[in-house]
C-alpha cells in the first residue's frame, strides 16, 4: 500500500481546502465544497473565504445570508458553522443524536430530571410565534416550568440539540456586530429538515464520507470522526469502501480517499495563506500533523489566527489599529518574510476596505 508522507498529505490538504491556489468558484459553491466553515466567531468565515476564493467580495456572503442561501447553526462537533441551506436541511437529522449527547456531556447533572422530549415540545411551542429570541429569552420562557437546571443548561440543550434553529442576520454579516437571535430552521427555510430514512439505511452518512474526503482527504476514519463529531460513520465507510482508494501514512494508519481527488506532487510550491480562528483546515482532523507541528497544536483550539508558510502553521496574526501584526513561531527566511509581508498587506487592505495596507512582523 502506498505510503503518503506528511508533505504529501499537506499538499493534498491544501488542494482540497482551496489553499494551494485561489479558486475561481462562486462563494456558495466554495461553502458547499468545504462542507461549511466553522463560524462561532462571526467575521472569521469572511477571512477564510478571502484566503480561498479569487476576488472574494464579502458583500456576496452577506447577501447569501440575508437571502437564506447559507445559514449559521450548530452542527458538526456541536459548534456553530456557516453552511449552505441545502446541506443543513439534508444533514441536520443525522447529527441529532450527537448534538444531544454532547450537550448532555456538559449538563447531564443539571438535566437529569428533565424529560427532553417534553422540553423540546415546549420550546417549539414558544418559538411557534416566529419571533426571534436569544438563548436567554427562550430559557426564561420555560424556567418557571423547569426551574432546577438553570437558564444556561435549558437554553443550550434547546438551541444546540433539541430544536434545529438558525442564527439570524444581522449576526454574521460583514463588519456587523449583533447578538444571537434565533428562529426555528423550518420557519427560516420554509420546511423541516429531512427526516432519517425509515428503512434504517444511512444515505446521509455516505454523503458525508464522500464530501469530507473531497474537501479533507486523504484521511483516516478517526479524522472523519474528529471533523463531524459522529461516531456511527464506519458503516457508511464500509458501504462505499469498494469505491475508495487507500493509502497509509507514516504512522501506519489507513487513509481513505476518492480515486479522482487531487493529490499534488509534494514539491508543489505552497503560497502564504492567512487563516481565521478555528479554521477547519486544521480542526478537521484528529491527526493535525499534516499542517501544524505538535508543539503548536494548542493554537488550533485556542482561537489563534494562524499563517501558513510552505503549507504549515508558522506564525500567528492579529490586527492592531488597522495593522496586521504577525508573530512568527520560529525563524523565517528573508524570502518567507517578504511573502508573509506581501500577503499581510493584502489582508490589511481587505479588512480595512483599502484604507490600510500596514503589516508588522515580529
Number of C-alpha atoms within 10 A of each C-alpha: 9 9 16 20 14 15 19 19 23 25 27 25 28 25 23 23 22 21 26 23 17 18 19 13 15 12 21 16 11 20 19 19 19 19 23 24 25 28 25 18 14 20 19 21 27 24 20 23 25 23 24 25 19 16 13 21 14 20 12 13 22 21 14 17 23 15 12 16 15 24 29 29 26 26 27 23 18 20 15 22 23 27 26 24 21 14 16 26 19 17 21 23 20 21 20 18 13 21 25 17 15 17 19 18 10 13 17 15 11 15 19 11 11 14 9 16 10 9 19 17 14 16 21 17 10 15 19 12 10 12 11 16 17 16 19 15 14 23 24 18 14 17 17 9 10 17 12 14 18 14 19 15 19 27 23 19 25 25 24 23 24 22 20 24 23 26 25 23 20 17 19 28 21 18 15 13 12 13 13 16 20 24 23 22 23 15 15 18 19 9 11 16 19 14 12 16 12 7 6 7 12 17 15 20 21 19 15 20 24 20 17 24 20 23 22 27 27 30 25 22 19 17 21 25 20 18 19 20 20 19 13 13 20 17 14 19 21 12 14 13 15 8 12 16 14 17 17 18 19 10 9 10 14 17 21 21 24 19 13 9 15 17 20 17 12 16 9 12 13 19 19 25 26 26 27 27 26 25 22 21 22 26 17 22 23 16 17 17 18 22 24 21 13 11 8 13 17 12 17 20 12 10 13 18 21 28 25 20 19 19 22 22 26 22 23 20 22 14 15 11 9 16 20 25 20 24 16 18 14 8 10 14 9 9 9 15 17 13 16 26 21 15 21 26 20 17 25 21 19 18 21 14 10 12 11 18 21 20 23 16 15 10
